């Protein structure tokens, strides 16, 4: 499942949101590793971490992975969406190759 997710990000996603601690049978993964890998593989969209671990030190780890933003799991959905919209606007403002359409 994780490899399929990583493979599909380049062609099918404008934004990814991953948890920092991902537990699969027999495997524990970090969202920061996934973010780093997809960005190195050419993903040009917005990469976000959503985690219950949201201290300032955690934020530094997320930023070092290349994540454009991070949000705590305790955030209300309304606030999360507002934060994602701000992050998206900031991300697309620095990327002239991303065309935002009203369609």
N, C-alpha and C positions, 0 to 999 in steps of 0.2 A: 504494500500500500504506500509506504513512504517513498519508495523509488518511483512509483507511478506518479505520485504527487510532484516530486522533483522534476521528473521528465516532462510533465505537462505544463509546468510553470511558464516556460519560455513562449510557448505558442498559444496558450489558452488563458492566461491570467494577467490582469492589470494590477492586482494587489494580492498579497498573501498575508495571512494572519496565523501565526503559529504559537502554540503554548511553549514555554521554556522546557518543561519536563514532560516528555512523551514516553509512556510505558507501553510496550508491545510485548507479547509473549516471547520471553527469551532475549529481549532487547530493550535497552533504555537509551533514548536519544535526547539531545538537547536542541531546542528550537534555534539557538544561536548557531549551531553547526549546520542546520538545514539552511538558514538564511545565508550564511557564508558560502555554502556550496552553490546555491542557486544564483547568487550574485556573481560568483566566479564563473559560473556557466553561462553568463550573459543575460540573466533576468534584468529587465529594465524598469519593472514596475515598482510599486510601493511595498516594502517589506516591513512587517510589524510583528512585534512580540506582544502577546497578552498573557500575563502571568500573575499568580498570587504572590510572587516574590517581586516586589516593586520598590525596593529601597534605592537610595541614590547610587550605592555601589552596584546594585543589580542593573540600574539604568546604564552605567558605564560599560558593563559587560555587554549589554544588548547593543549599545552604540558601536563598540569595538568590532562586533560581528558584522556591522554594516547595516543593521536594522535602522530604518528611517524614523521609527517611532515605537513607543511601548506604552501599554496600558495595563492597569491593574484589573484583576477579575472582579473586584468589588464595584467597579464603575457601573452606574446605571446605563442601560442601553442608549438612552437619549444622549448622554454625555460621551459615550464611546463613539457614536455616530458623528457627533459634532467634532470630536477630536480627529477621527478618520478623515472627515471632510477637510479640515484645516491642513492635515498632513498631506492629503492628496493635492490640494491647491498649491502648497509649497513645493511639493515634488514636481508637479507638472510645470510650474513656473520656471524651474531650472532645467527643464528638458524640452527644448523647442521641437523635438521630433515627436512628442506626444500630442496628438490632436484630440481635444475634448469636444465632443459633439452633443447637441441637445436632443438628438434622436433617441 
